[in-house]
Amino acid sequence: MTQKIAILPGDGIGKEIVAEAVKVIDFLKADNALDVELKEAPVGGAGYDAEGEP
């Protein structure tokens, strides 16, 4: 059963940390150790920039 994971990098250092975590998840997916679907969404200032208003 495929699990769904929301990727919410946020602002500041969150982008860099989440990017590294996604690399680990992608490695495990390629090794068939995980059956997950990743969906990224902007939050914080990035969400405001993407949508134009809160």
ROBA-93351 format. One line per field, with one value per residue (C-alpha): residue number from 0; residue in three letters; x, y negated, z negated. Coordinates in Angstrom, 3 decimals, padded with zeros to 6 digits. Layout:
vonu = (NUM;...)
balum = (ala;...)
X = (X;...)
Y = (Y;...)
Z = (Z;...)
END
This chain:
vonu = (0;1;2;3;4;5;6;7;8;9;10;11;12;13;14;15;16;17;18;19;20;21;22;23;24;25;26;27;28;29;30;31;32;33;34;35;36;37;38;39;40;41;42;43;44;45;46;47;48;49;50;51;52;53)
balum = (met;thr;gln;lys;ile;ala;ile;leu;pro;gly;asp;gly;ile;gly;lys;glu;ile;val;ala;glu;ala;val;lys;val;ile;asp;phe;leu;lys;ala;asp;asn;ala;leu;asp;val;glu;leu;lys;glu;ala;pro;val;gly;gly;ala;gly;tyr;asp;ala;glu;gly;glu;pro)
X = (000.000;001.466;001.826;001.581;004.081;003.682;006.932;006.756;010.184;009.102;011.572;015.184;017.213;014.142;014.655;018.155;017.236;014.146;016.088;018.555;015.745;014.073;017.341;017.236;013.582;014.306;017.194;014.943;012.231;014.733;015.823;012.144;012.448;009.664;006.403;005.643;004.331;005.799;003.813;005.499;003.619;004.882;004.369;005.425;006.945;007.316;003.580;002.839;005.137;003.509;-000.091;000.227;-001.795;-002.293)
Y = (000.000;-003.331;-005.856;-009.580;-012.020;-015.799;-017.639;-021.098;-022.744;-026.137;-028.995;-029.410;-026.261;-024.051;-023.960;-022.519;-020.004;-018.759;-018.419;-016.057;-014.075;-013.662;-012.233;-009.552;-008.775;-008.577;-006.167;-003.921;-004.061;-003.023;-000.109;000.923;000.445;-002.163;-002.497;-006.195;-009.071;-012.503;-015.705;-019.065;-022.202;-025.680;-026.952;-030.087;-032.847;-030.512;-029.819;-033.521;-034.195;-031.399;-032.419;-036.160;-036.263;-034.110)
Z = (000.000;001.064;-001.735;-001.017;-002.508;-002.417;-001.808;-003.419;-003.232;-004.558;-004.831;-005.860;-006.464;-005.997;-002.232;-002.541;-005.241;-003.431;-000.159;-001.875;-003.511;-000.109;001.260;-001.451;-000.716;003.037;002.357;000.273;002.941;005.627;003.416;003.029;-000.732;-000.730;001.163;000.817;002.885;002.187;002.659;002.099;001.109;000.261;-003.298;-005.159;-003.063;-000.078;-000.195;-000.398;002.574;004.600;003.868;003.367;000.143;-002.932)
END
